[in-house]
């Protein structure tokens, strides 16, 4: 299973979005998104929800899906 960071990066690139695009769609700061994708920080649940909605995909965390 991919990490949440890998899932977000993969979904974003498959949609043809850059970090700035995703930041505008989610309201999450681009620096924060970059750190999430690099695995530097763990995203808050509210950020994960915004990201999954913007990317129109579900994100898998262990046995849970957002």
N, C-alpha and C positions, 0 to 999 in steps of 0.2 A: 504494500500500500504506500502511496506517495504521502509525504508530509503535507500539512496544510499549506505551507509556503510553496511547495512544488505544484500543488493543485491550483493555487491562485495564479501563479506565473503561467502555467500551461493554459488555463482557461483564458487569461488575459491575452496571451499571444495568439491563441487560436481565433479570438475575436478581432484581432488586428488592432488592439488598443495599446497605447503606451501608458506609462505611469501617470502622466498628466491627464490623459483622457479618463482613466479610471478614477483619479482624484476628483475630477469635475462631476463624474456620474455618482460618486458615493458621498462626497463631502468629507472624505478622509484625506488628510494632508499627504501630498506626494512623498515626502520624506518618510512618513510613517508607513505608507504602502511599500516603499522600497525596503525598509527594514523588516517588514513582515515577510516579503518575498525572499529576502536573504536569510531568513531564520534568526535574525538578530533579536527580534522581540516577538512575543506571542500576542496575537490580536485579541482585542476585547470582543465579547460576543456581539455587541452592537455593531462593531466594524465588520465582523464576519457576515452578519445579516445584510448589511449595506452592500458588501462586496458580492455576495452570492446573488442578490437581486440585480445588481448592475450587470453582472456577467450572465445572468439568466441560467444559473447552474446550481447544483447542490454541491456542498463541500463535505467531505467525509472526515470525521474526527473520531477515531476509534470505532465504536459501534453506533455512533450518532451521525446523523446527516442534517446539514443546515441548508 
